[in-house]
């Protein structure tokens, strides 16, 4: 498989399908724990800062998640997609 396929797989499965959704869920849960629900409904600065930081952090983690999934896929191509 080519390098472009590898990068597309990592971005799609690691960052877009794992990193960003987990970051949004994480920011929502952390904001709920730290603040009350009324402040979350109006999208407070606290929530926006949490979501920005978590999107960066979980995207980096998602890159590594996608990379390791690529390694598994390369060994067993019939198991994943």
PyMOL Python script that loads the backbone (N, CA, C, O; Angstrom):
from pymol import cmd

cmd.read_pdbstr("""\
ATOM      1  N   UNK A   1       0.828  -1.182   0.000  1.00  0.00           N
ATOM      2  CA  UNK A   1       0.000   0.000   0.000  1.00  0.00           C
ATOM      3  C   UNK A   1       0.875   1.248   0.000  1.00  0.00           C
ATOM      4  O   UNK A   1       2.002   1.248   0.493  1.00  0.00           O
ATOM      5  N   UNK A   2       0.335   2.272  -0.549  1.00  0.00           N
ATOM      6  CA  UNK A   2       1.118   3.484  -0.714  1.00  0.00           C
ATOM      7  C   UNK A   2       1.034   4.380   0.520  1.00  0.00           C
ATOM      8  O   UNK A   2       0.155   4.226   1.369  1.00  0.00           O
ATOM      9  N   UNK A   3       1.969   5.310   0.591  1.00  0.00           N
ATOM     10  CA  UNK A   3       2.031   6.230   1.721  1.00  0.00           C
ATOM     11  C   UNK A   3       0.787   7.115   1.785  1.00  0.00           C
ATOM     12  O   UNK A   3       0.313   7.438   2.874  1.00  0.00           O
ATOM     13  N   UNK A   4       0.252   7.512   0.614  1.00  0.00           N
ATOM     14  CA  UNK A   4      -0.938   8.359   0.604  1.00  0.00           C
ATOM     15  C   UNK A   4      -2.131   7.616   1.213  1.00  0.00           C
ATOM     16  O   UNK A   4      -2.921   8.204   1.953  1.00  0.00           O
ATOM     17  N   UNK A   5      -2.258   6.323   0.900  1.00  0.00           N
ATOM     18  CA  UNK A   5      -3.330   5.516   1.481  1.00  0.00           C
ATOM     19  C   UNK A   5      -3.184   5.438   2.991  1.00  0.00           C
ATOM     20  O   UNK A   5      -4.172   5.482   3.724  1.00  0.00           O
ATOM     21  N   UNK A   6      -1.950   5.322   3.447  1.00  0.00           N
ATOM     22  CA  UNK A   6      -1.687   5.247   4.881  1.00  0.00           C
ATOM     23  C   UNK A   6      -2.099   6.540   5.570  1.00  0.00           C
ATOM     24  O   UNK A   6      -2.760   6.506   6.608  1.00  0.00           O
ATOM     25  N   UNK A   7      -1.714   7.684   4.999  1.00  0.00           N
ATOM     26  CA  UNK A   7      -2.063   8.973   5.602  1.00  0.00           C
ATOM     27  C   UNK A   7      -3.581   9.210   5.581  1.00  0.00           C
ATOM     28  O   UNK A   7      -4.143   9.720   6.550  1.00  0.00           O
ATOM     29  N   UNK A   8      -4.228   8.847   4.496  1.00  0.00           N
ATOM     30  CA  UNK A   8      -5.690   8.983   4.419  1.00  0.00           C
ATOM     31  C   UNK A   8      -6.366   8.120   5.469  1.00  0.00           C
ATOM     32  O   UNK A   8      -7.316   8.556   6.119  1.00  0.00           O
ATOM     33  N   UNK A   9      -5.878   6.896   5.637  1.00  0.00           N
ATOM     34  CA  UNK A   9      -6.446   5.990   6.632  1.00  0.00           C
ATOM     35  C   UNK A   9      -6.274   6.560   8.038  1.00  0.00           C
ATOM     36  O   UNK A   9      -7.211   6.544   8.837  1.00  0.00           O
ATOM     37  N   UNK A  10      -5.075   7.063   8.339  1.00  0.00           N
ATOM     38  CA  UNK A  10      -4.798   7.617   9.666  1.00  0.00           C
ATOM     39  C   UNK A  10      -5.675   8.833   9.932  1.00  0.00           C
ATOM     40  O   UNK A  10      -6.236   8.965  11.019  1.00  0.00           O
ATOM     41  N   UNK A  11      -5.799   9.718   8.954  1.00  0.00           N
ATOM     42  CA  UNK A  11      -6.619  10.920   9.142  1.00  0.00           C
ATOM     43  C   UNK A  11      -8.091  10.551   9.292  1.00  0.00           C
ATOM     44  O   UNK A  11      -8.777  11.060  10.179  1.00  0.00           O
ATOM     45  N   UNK A  12      -8.574   9.664   8.423  1.00  0.00           N
ATOM     46  CA  UNK A  12      -9.989   9.313   8.457  1.00  0.00           C
ATOM     47  C   UNK A  12     -10.357   8.546   9.724  1.00  0.00           C
ATOM     48  O   UNK A  12     -11.265   8.946  10.452  1.00  0.00           O
ATOM     49  N   UNK A  13      -9.661   7.458   9.983  1.00  0.00           N
ATOM     50  CA  UNK A  13     -10.043   6.588  11.093  1.00  0.00           C
ATOM     51  C   UNK A  13      -9.492   7.052  12.437  1.00  0.00           C
ATOM     52  O   UNK A  13     -10.147   6.884  13.465  1.00  0.00           O
ATOM     53  N   UNK A  14      -8.317   7.622  12.440  1.00  0.00           N
ATOM     54  CA  UNK A  14      -7.719   8.035  13.696  1.00  0.00           C
ATOM     55  C   UNK A  14      -8.182   9.393  14.176  1.00  0.00           C
ATOM     56  O   UNK A  14      -8.634   9.539  15.312  1.00  0.00           O
ATOM     57  N   UNK A  15      -8.068  10.394  13.304  1.00  0.00           N
ATOM     58  CA  UNK A  15      -8.369  11.767  13.730  1.00  0.00           C
ATOM     59  C   UNK A  15      -9.857  12.085  13.588  1.00  0.00           C
ATOM     60  O   UNK A  15     -10.479  12.538  14.548  1.00  0.00           O
ATOM     61  N   UNK A  16     -10.437  11.856  12.411  1.00  0.00           N
ATOM     62  CA  UNK A  16     -11.826  12.263  12.175  1.00  0.00           C
ATOM     63  C   UNK A  16     -12.853  11.353  12.831  1.00  0.00           C
ATOM     64  O   UNK A  16     -13.878  11.831  13.316  1.00  0.00           O
ATOM     65  N   UNK A  17     -12.596  10.051  12.855  1.00  0.00           N
ATOM     66  CA  UNK A  17     -13.581   9.128  13.413  1.00  0.00           C
ATOM     67  C   UNK A  17     -13.349   8.803  14.881  1.00  0.00           C
ATOM     68  O   UNK A  17     -14.261   8.317  15.549  1.00  0.00           O
ATOM     69  N   UNK A  18     -12.161   9.056  15.395  1.00  0.00           N
ATOM     70  CA  UNK A  18     -11.907   8.783  16.808  1.00  0.00           C
ATOM     71  C   UNK A  18     -11.549  10.046  17.578  1.00  0.00           C
ATOM     72  O   UNK A  18     -12.191  10.347  18.584  1.00  0.00           O
ATOM     73  N   UNK A  19     -10.553  10.786  17.139  1.00  0.00           N
ATOM     74  CA  UNK A  19     -10.032  11.919  17.900  1.00  0.00           C
ATOM     75  C   UNK A  19     -11.025  13.034  18.129  1.00  0.00           C
ATOM     76  O   UNK A  19     -11.233  13.445  19.270  1.00  0.00           O
ATOM     77  N   UNK A  20     -11.641  13.531  17.081  1.00  0.00           N
ATOM     78  CA  UNK A  20     -12.564  14.664  17.202  1.00  0.00           C
ATOM     79  C   UNK A  20     -13.840  14.297  17.966  1.00  0.00           C
ATOM     80  O   UNK A  20     -14.233  15.047  18.859  1.00  0.00           O
ATOM     81  N   UNK A  21     -14.504  13.177  17.658  1.00  0.00           N
ATOM     82  CA  UNK A  21     -15.699  12.834  18.449  1.00  0.00           C
ATOM     83  C   UNK A  21     -15.403  12.621  19.938  1.00  0.00           C
ATOM     84  O   UNK A  21     -16.175  13.059  20.791  1.00  0.00           O
ATOM     85  N   UNK A  22     -14.308  11.964  20.245  1.00  0.00           N
ATOM     86  CA  UNK A  22     -13.947  11.750  21.647  1.00  0.00           C
ATOM     87  C   UNK A  22     -13.626  13.081  22.320  1.00  0.00           C
ATOM     88  O   UNK A  22     -13.953  13.271  23.491  1.00  0.00           O
ATOM     89  N   UNK A  23     -13.001  13.991  21.608  1.00  0.00           N
ATOM     90  CA  UNK A  23     -12.688  15.320  22.161  1.00  0.00           C
ATOM     91  C   UNK A  23     -13.959  16.087  22.494  1.00  0.00           C
ATOM     92  O   UNK A  23     -14.031  16.738  23.537  1.00  0.00           O
ATOM     93  N   UNK A  24     -14.952  16.019  21.631  1.00  0.00           N
ATOM     94  CA  UNK A  24     -16.211  16.725  21.880  1.00  0.00           C
ATOM     95  C   UNK A  24     -16.933  16.129  23.083  1.00  0.00           C
ATOM     96  O   UNK A  24     -17.425  16.860  23.942  1.00  0.00           O
ATOM     97  N   UNK A  25     -16.995  14.812  23.143  1.00  0.00           N
ATOM     98  CA  UNK A  25     -17.635  14.152  24.281  1.00  0.00           C
ATOM     99  C   UNK A  25     -16.881  14.461  25.573  1.00  0.00           C
ATOM    100  O   UNK A  25     -17.498  14.737  26.602  1.00  0.00           O
ATOM    101  N   UNK A  26     -15.567  14.416  25.522  1.00  0.00           N
ATOM    102  CA  UNK A  26     -14.737  14.709  26.690  1.00  0.00           C
ATOM    103  C   UNK A  26     -14.964  16.141  27.173  1.00  0.00           C
ATOM    104  O   UNK A  26     -15.151  16.364  28.369  1.00  0.00           O
ATOM    105  N   UNK A  27     -14.950  17.103  26.270  1.00  0.00           N
ATOM    106  CA  UNK A  27     -15.152  18.511  26.649  1.00  0.00           C
ATOM    107  C   UNK A  27     -16.533  18.713  27.253  1.00  0.00           C
ATOM    108  O   UNK A  27     -16.684  19.456  28.223  1.00  0.00           O
ATOM    109  N   UNK A  28     -17.530  18.064  26.693  1.00  0.00           N
ATOM    110  CA  UNK A  28     -18.886  18.167  27.226  1.00  0.00           C
ATOM    111  C   UNK A  28     -18.958  17.610  28.650  1.00  0.00           C
ATOM    112  O   UNK A  28     -19.533  18.247  29.532  1.00  0.00           O
ATOM    113  N   UNK A  29     -18.382  16.433  28.881  1.00  0.00           N
ATOM    114  CA  UNK A  29     -18.422  15.807  30.207  1.00  0.00           C
ATOM    115  C   UNK A  29     -17.636  16.625  31.221  1.00  0.00           C
ATOM    116  O   UNK A  29     -18.109  16.838  32.337  1.00  0.00           O
ATOM    117  N   UNK A  30     -16.452  17.083  30.857  1.00  0.00           N
ATOM    118  CA  UNK A  30     -15.643  17.884  31.774  1.00  0.00           C
ATOM    119  C   UNK A  30     -16.356  19.184  32.134  1.00  0.00           C
ATOM    120  O   UNK A  30     -16.340  19.596  33.294  1.00  0.00           O
ATOM    121  N   UNK A  31     -16.974  19.826  31.166  1.00  0.00           N
ATOM    122  CA  UNK A  31     -17.695  21.066  31.442  1.00  0.00           C
ATOM    123  C   UNK A  31     -18.894  20.802  32.348  1.00  0.00           C
ATOM    124  O   UNK A  31     -19.197  21.607  33.228  1.00  0.00           O
ATOM    125  N   UNK A  32     -19.574  19.681  32.136  1.00  0.00           N
ATOM    126  CA  UNK A  32     -20.691  19.333  33.009  1.00  0.00           C
ATOM    127  C   UNK A  32     -20.229  19.093  34.439  1.00  0.00           C
ATOM    128  O   UNK A  32     -20.925  19.468  35.383  1.00  0.00           O
ATOM    129  N   UNK A  33     -19.075  18.479  34.611  1.00  0.00           N
ATOM    130  CA  UNK A  33     -18.564  18.220  35.954  1.00  0.00           C
ATOM    131  C   UNK A  33     -18.101  19.492  36.641  1.00  0.00           C
ATOM    132  O   UNK A  33     -18.320  19.665  37.840  1.00  0.00           O
ATOM    133  N   UNK A  34     -17.469  20.376  35.901  1.00  0.00           N
ATOM    134  CA  UNK A  34     -16.910  21.595  36.490  1.00  0.00           C
ATOM    135  C   UNK A  34     -17.950  22.695  36.668  1.00  0.00           C
ATOM    136  O   UNK A  34     -17.951  23.402  37.676  1.00  0.00           O
ATOM    137  N   UNK A  35     -18.812  22.831  35.707  1.00  0.00           N
ATOM    138  CA  UNK A  35     -19.830  23.891  35.726  1.00  0.00           C
ATOM    139  C   UNK A  35     -21.198  23.240  35.733  1.00  0.00           C
ATOM    140  O   UNK A  35     -21.300  22.016  35.652  1.00  0.00           O
ATOM    141  N   UNK A  36     -22.246  24.032  35.828  1.00  0.00           N
ATOM    142  CA  UNK A  36     -23.577  23.455  35.778  1.00  0.00           C
ATOM    143  C   UNK A  36     -24.117  23.459  34.348  1.00  0.00           C
ATOM    144  O   UNK A  36     -23.501  24.019  33.441  1.00  0.00           O
ATOM    145  N   UNK A  37     -25.259  22.833  34.165  1.00  0.00           N
ATOM    146  CA  UNK A  37     -25.816  22.652  32.826  1.00  0.00           C
ATOM    147  C   UNK A  37     -26.219  23.978  32.186  1.00  0.00           C
ATOM    148  O   UNK A  37     -26.130  24.115  30.966  1.00  0.00           O
ATOM    149  N   UNK A  38     -26.655  24.948  32.968  1.00  0.00           N
ATOM    150  CA  UNK A  38     -27.070  26.235  32.401  1.00  0.00           C
ATOM    151  C   UNK A  38     -25.922  26.945  31.704  1.00  0.00           C
ATOM    152  O   UNK A  38     -26.128  27.580  30.669  1.00  0.00           O
ATOM    153  N   UNK A  39     -24.717  26.850  32.253  1.00  0.00           N
ATOM    154  CA  UNK A  39     -23.571  27.508  31.626  1.00  0.00           C
ATOM    155  C   UNK A  39     -23.161  26.780  30.348  1.00  0.00           C
ATOM    156  O   UNK A  39     -22.611  27.392  29.433  1.00  0.00           O
ATOM    157  N   UNK A  40     -23.424  25.493  30.286  1.00  0.00           N
ATOM    158  CA  UNK A  40     -23.085  24.733  29.085  1.00  0.00           C
ATOM    159  C   UNK A  40     -24.047  25.046  27.943  1.00  0.00           C
ATOM    160  O   UNK A  40     -23.643  25.092  26.781  1.00  0.00           O
ATOM    161  N   UNK A  41     -25.306  25.258  28.269  1.00  0.00           N
ATOM    162  CA  UNK A  41     -26.302  25.519  27.236  1.00  0.00           C
ATOM    163  C   UNK A  41     -25.951  26.788  26.453  1.00  0.00           C
ATOM    164  O   UNK A  41     -26.150  26.840  25.239  1.00  0.00           O
ATOM    165  N   UNK A  42     -25.446  27.782  27.120  1.00  0.00           N
ATOM    166  CA  UNK A  42     -25.117  29.037  26.452  1.00  0.00           C
ATOM    167  C   UNK A  42     -23.703  29.043  25.874  1.00  0.00           C
ATOM    168  O   UNK A  42     -23.197  30.102  25.503  1.00  0.00           O
ATOM    169  N   UNK A  43     -23.069  27.897  25.792  1.00  0.00           N
ATOM    170  CA  UNK A  43     -21.728  27.714  25.260  1.00  0.00           C
ATOM    171  C   UNK A  43     -20.766  28.758  25.846  1.00  0.00           C
ATOM    172  O   UNK A  43     -20.409  29.751  25.212  1.00  0.00           O
ATOM    173  N   UNK A  44     -20.389  28.486  27.038  1.00  0.00           N
ATOM    174  CA  UNK A  44     -19.514  29.397  27.770  1.00  0.00           C
ATOM    175  C   UNK A  44     -18.092  29.365  27.214  1.00  0.00           C
ATOM    176  O   UNK A  44     -17.729  28.485  26.433  1.00  0.00           O
ATOM    177  N   UNK A  45     -17.303  30.344  27.634  1.00  0.00           N
ATOM    178  CA  UNK A  45     -15.892  30.381  27.247  1.00  0.00           C
ATOM    179  C   UNK A  45     -15.151  29.158  27.779  1.00  0.00           C
ATOM    180  O   UNK A  45     -14.237  28.643  27.136  1.00  0.00           O
ATOM    181  N   UNK A  46     -15.555  28.706  28.954  1.00  0.00           N
ATOM    182  CA  UNK A  46     -14.932  27.521  29.563  1.00  0.00           C
ATOM    183  C   UNK A  46     -15.100  26.308  28.647  1.00  0.00           C
ATOM    184  O   UNK A  46     -14.151  25.553  28.437  1.00  0.00           O
ATOM    185  N   UNK A  47     -16.302  26.119  28.103  1.00  0.00           N
ATOM    186  CA  UNK A  47     -16.563  24.999  27.200  1.00  0.00           C
ATOM    187  C   UNK A  47     -15.749  25.134  25.916  1.00  0.00           C
ATOM    188  O   UNK A  47     -15.183  24.152  25.436  1.00  0.00           O
ATOM    189  N   UNK A  48     -15.687  26.334  25.360  1.00  0.00           N
ATOM    190  CA  UNK A  48     -14.943  26.540  24.113  1.00  0.00           C
ATOM    191  C   UNK A  48     -13.452  26.310  24.290  1.00  0.00           C
ATOM    192  O   UNK A  48     -12.794  25.755  23.411  1.00  0.00           O
ATOM    193  N   UNK A  49     -12.920  26.738  25.431  1.00  0.00           N
ATOM    194  CA  UNK A  49     -11.500  26.488  25.710  1.00  0.00           C
ATOM    195  C   UNK A  49     -11.257  24.993  25.876  1.00  0.00           C
ATOM    196  O   UNK A  49     -10.281  24.458  25.350  1.00  0.00           O
ATOM    197  N   UNK A  50     -12.147  24.315  26.608  1.00  0.00           N
ATOM    198  CA  UNK A  50     -12.021  22.861  26.774  1.00  0.00           C
ATOM    199  C   UNK A  50     -12.080  22.130  25.450  1.00  0.00           C
ATOM    200  O   UNK A  50     -11.305  21.202  25.215  1.00  0.00           O
ATOM    201  N   UNK A  51     -12.983  22.533  24.593  1.00  0.00           N
ATOM    202  CA  UNK A  51     -13.121  21.823  23.316  1.00  0.00           C
ATOM    203  C   UNK A  51     -11.918  22.081  22.410  1.00  0.00           C
ATOM    204  O   UNK A  51     -11.490  21.185  21.683  1.00  0.00           O
ATOM    205  N   UNK A  52     -11.371  23.294  22.448  1.00  0.00           N
ATOM    206  CA  UNK A  52     -10.195  23.595  21.623  1.00  0.00           C
ATOM    207  C   UNK A  52      -8.984  22.781  22.082  1.00  0.00           C
ATOM    208  O   UNK A  52      -8.288  22.177  21.265  1.00  0.00           O
ATOM    209  N   UNK A  53      -8.743  22.770  23.368  1.00  0.00           N
ATOM    210  CA  UNK A  53      -7.592  22.018  23.906  1.00  0.00           C
ATOM    211  C   UNK A  53      -7.766  20.520  23.692  1.00  0.00           C
ATOM    212  O   UNK A  53      -6.824  19.831  23.300  1.00  0.00           O
ATOM    213  N   UNK A  54      -8.972  20.015  23.948  1.00  0.00           N
ATOM    214  CA  UNK A  54      -9.181  18.577  23.788  1.00  0.00           C
ATOM    215  C   UNK A  54      -9.142  18.151  22.323  1.00  0.00           C
ATOM    216  O   UNK A  54      -8.709  17.038  22.024  1.00  0.00           O
ATOM    217  N   UNK A  55      -9.581  19.005  21.406  1.00  0.00           N
ATOM    218  CA  UNK A  55      -9.485  18.655  19.981  1.00  0.00           C
ATOM    219  C   UNK A  55      -8.031  18.517  19.548  1.00  0.00           C
ATOM    220  O   UNK A  55      -7.690  17.619  18.778  1.00  0.00           O
ATOM    221  N   UNK A  56      -7.190  19.394  20.036  1.00  0.00           N
ATOM    222  CA  UNK A  56      -5.764  19.292  19.706  1.00  0.00           C
ATOM    223  C   UNK A  56      -5.162  18.027  20.312  1.00  0.00           C
ATOM    224  O   UNK A  56      -4.484  17.262  19.627  1.00  0.00           O
ATOM    225  N   UNK A  57      -5.416  17.819  21.593  1.00  0.00           N
ATOM    226  CA  UNK A  57      -4.822  16.670  22.281  1.00  0.00           C
ATOM    227  C   UNK A  57      -5.338  15.341  21.727  1.00  0.00           C
ATOM    228  O   UNK A  57      -4.551  14.430  21.468  1.00  0.00           O
ATOM    229  N   UNK A  58      -6.651  15.228  21.545  1.00  0.00           N
ATOM    230  CA  UNK A  58      -7.199  13.969  21.051  1.00  0.00           C
ATOM    231  C   UNK A  58      -6.907  13.748  19.576  1.00  0.00           C
ATOM    232  O   UNK A  58      -6.904  12.602  19.126  1.00  0.00           O
ATOM    233  N   UNK A  59      -6.664  14.789  18.817  1.00  0.00           N
ATOM    234  CA  UNK A  59      -6.242  14.611  17.421  1.00  0.00           C
ATOM    235  C   UNK A  59      -4.839  14.018  17.351  1.00  0.00           C
ATOM    236  O   UNK A  59      -4.552  13.180  16.496  1.00  0.00           O
ATOM    237  N   UNK A  60      -3.970  14.457  18.253  1.00  0.00           N
ATOM    238  CA  UNK A  60      -2.630  13.863  18.321  1.00  0.00           C
ATOM    239  C   UNK A  60      -2.738  12.394  18.725  1.00  0.00           C
ATOM    240  O   UNK A  60      -2.097  11.525  18.134  1.00  0.00           O
ATOM    241  N   UNK A  61      -3.555  12.134  19.734  1.00  0.00           N
ATOM    242  CA  UNK A  61      -3.794  10.740  20.134  1.00  0.00           C
ATOM    243  C   UNK A  61      -4.448   9.940  19.032  1.00  0.00           C
ATOM    244  O   UNK A  61      -4.136   8.763  18.849  1.00  0.00           O
ATOM    245  N   UNK A  62      -5.360  10.567  18.288  1.00  0.00           N
ATOM    246  CA  UNK A  62      -6.026   9.898  17.179  1.00  0.00           C
ATOM    247  C   UNK A  62      -5.075   9.553  16.054  1.00  0.00           C
ATOM    248  O   UNK A  62      -5.255   8.545  15.370  1.00  0.00           O
ATOM    249  N   UNK A  63      -4.060  10.383  15.857  1.00  0.00           N
ATOM    250  CA  UNK A  63      -3.056  10.070  14.845  1.00  0.00           C
ATOM    251  C   UNK A  63      -2.346   8.759  15.194  1.00  0.00           C
ATOM    252  O   UNK A  63      -2.161   7.893  14.339  1.00  0.00           O
ATOM    253  N   UNK A  64      -1.955   8.631  16.458  1.00  0.00           N
ATOM    254  CA  UNK A  64      -1.286   7.397  16.884  1.00  0.00           C
ATOM    255  C   UNK A  64      -2.243   6.211  16.873  1.00  0.00           C
ATOM    256  O   UNK A  64      -1.842   5.097  16.534  1.00  0.00           O
ATOM    257  N   UNK A  65      -3.504   6.437  17.240  1.00  0.00           N
ATOM    258  CA  UNK A  65      -4.511   5.387  17.169  1.00  0.00           C
ATOM    259  C   UNK A  65      -4.664   4.901  15.730  1.00  0.00           C
ATOM    260  O   UNK A  65      -4.687   3.697  15.478  1.00  0.00           O
ATOM    261  N   UNK A  66      -4.769   5.836  14.789  1.00  0.00           N
ATOM    262  CA  UNK A  66      -4.877   5.479  13.382  1.00  0.00           C
ATOM    263  C   UNK A  66      -3.642   4.766  12.863  1.00  0.00           C
ATOM    264  O   UNK A  66      -3.741   3.843  12.055  1.00  0.00           O
ATOM    265  N   UNK A  67      -2.473   5.200  13.334  1.00  0.00           N
ATOM    266  CA  UNK A  67      -1.225   4.562  12.922  1.00  0.00           C
ATOM    267  C   UNK A  67      -1.191   3.094  13.365  1.00  0.00           C
ATOM    268  O   UNK A  67      -0.825   2.214  12.586  1.00  0.00           O
ATOM    269  N   UNK A  68      -1.575   2.839  14.619  1.00  0.00           N
ATOM    270  CA  UNK A  68      -1.556   1.465  15.103  1.00  0.00           C
ATOM    271  C   UNK A  68      -2.644   0.625  14.452  1.00  0.00           C
ATOM    272  O   UNK A  68      -2.460  -0.574  14.242  1.00  0.00           O
ATOM    273  N   UNK A  69      -3.772   1.240  14.132  1.00  0.00           N
ATOM    274  CA  UNK A  69      -4.806   0.524  13.387  1.00  0.00           C
ATOM    275  C   UNK A  69      -4.313   0.177  11.981  1.00  0.00           C
ATOM    276  O   UNK A  69      -4.631  -0.889  11.453  1.00  0.00           O
ATOM    277  N   UNK A  70      -3.539   1.075  11.381  1.00  0.00           N
ATOM    278  CA  UNK A  70      -2.957   0.813  10.062  1.00  0.00           C
ATOM    279  C   UNK A  70      -2.009  -0.389  10.134  1.00  0.00           C
ATOM    280  O   UNK A  70      -2.005  -1.244   9.249  1.00  0.00           O
ATOM    281  N   UNK A  71      -1.210  -0.439  11.199  1.00  0.00           N
ATOM    282  CA  UNK A  71      -0.286  -1.567  11.365  1.00  0.00           C
ATOM    283  C   UNK A  71      -1.048  -2.884  11.459  1.00  0.00           C
ATOM    284  O   UNK A  71      -0.650  -3.884  10.862  1.00  0.00           O
ATOM    285  N   UNK A  72      -2.153  -2.878  12.219  1.00  0.00           N
ATOM    286  CA  UNK A  72      -2.968  -4.084  12.354  1.00  0.00           C
ATOM    287  C   UNK A  72      -3.598  -4.438  11.013  1.00  0.00           C
ATOM    288  O   UNK A  72      -3.645  -5.608  10.636  1.00  0.00           O
ATOM    289  N   UNK A  73      -4.082  -3.432  10.295  1.00  0.00           N
ATOM    290  CA  UNK A  73      -4.705  -3.655   8.992  1.00  0.00           C
ATOM    291  C   UNK A  73      -3.706  -4.217   7.992  1.00  0.00           C
ATOM    292  O   UNK A  73      -4.047  -5.060   7.162  1.00  0.00           O
ATOM    293  N   UNK A  74      -2.472  -3.742   8.080  1.00  0.00           N
ATOM    294  CA  UNK A  74      -1.453  -4.210   7.154  1.00  0.00           C
ATOM    295  C   UNK A  74      -1.135  -5.687   7.372  1.00  0.00           C
ATOM    296  O   UNK A  74      -0.830  -6.410   6.424  1.00  0.00           O
ATOM    297  N   UNK A  75      -1.209  -6.128   8.626  1.00  0.00           N
ATOM    298  CA  UNK A  75      -0.939  -7.524   8.935  1.00  0.00           C
ATOM    299  C   UNK A  75      -2.131  -8.418   8.577  1.00  0.00           C
ATOM    300  O   UNK A  75      -1.956  -9.546   8.116  1.00  0.00           O
ATOM    301  N   UNK A  76      -3.365  -7.887   8.800  1.00  0.00           N
ATOM    302  CA  UNK A  76      -4.585  -8.662   8.552  1.00  0.00           C
ATOM    303  C   UNK A  76      -5.536  -7.849   7.678  1.00  0.00           C
ATOM    304  O   UNK A  76      -6.498  -7.282   8.198  1.00  0.00           O
ATOM    305  N   UNK A  77      -5.300  -7.775   6.372  1.00  0.00           N
ATOM    306  CA  UNK A  77      -6.106  -6.900   5.518  1.00  0.00           C
ATOM    307  C   UNK A  77      -7.581  -7.313   5.409  1.00  0.00           C
ATOM    308  O   UNK A  77      -8.421  -6.464   5.111  1.00  0.00           O
ATOM    309  N   UNK A  78      -7.915  -8.571   5.637  1.00  0.00           N
ATOM    310  CA  UNK A  78      -9.303  -9.011   5.494  1.00  0.00           C
ATOM    311  C   UNK A  78     -10.135  -8.736   6.745  1.00  0.00           C
ATOM    312  O   UNK A  78     -11.358  -8.866   6.699  1.00  0.00           O
ATOM    313  N   UNK A  79      -9.517  -8.365   7.846  1.00  0.00           N
ATOM    314  CA  UNK A  79     -10.243  -8.132   9.104  1.00  0.00           C
ATOM    315  C   UNK A  79     -10.857  -6.738   9.180  1.00  0.00           C
ATOM    316  O   UNK A  79     -11.940  -6.588   9.745  1.00  0.00           O
ATOM    317  N   UNK A  80     -10.202  -5.711   8.630  1.00  0.00           N
ATOM    318  CA  UNK A  80     -10.694  -4.335   8.695  1.00  0.00           C
ATOM    319  C   UNK A  80     -10.955  -3.838   7.289  1.00  0.00           C
ATOM    320  O   UNK A  80     -10.055  -3.806   6.449  1.00  0.00           O
ATOM    321  N   UNK A  81     -12.167  -3.461   7.046  1.00  0.00           N
ATOM    322  CA  UNK A  81     -12.600  -2.931   5.736  1.00  0.00           C
ATOM    323  C   UNK A  81     -11.972  -3.697   4.606  1.00  0.00           C
ATOM    324  O   UNK A  81     -12.222  -3.391   3.440  1.00  0.00           O
TER     325      UNK A  81
END
""", "prot")
cmd.dss("prot")
cmd.show_as("cartoon", "prot")
cmd.util.cbc("prot")
cmd.orient("prot")
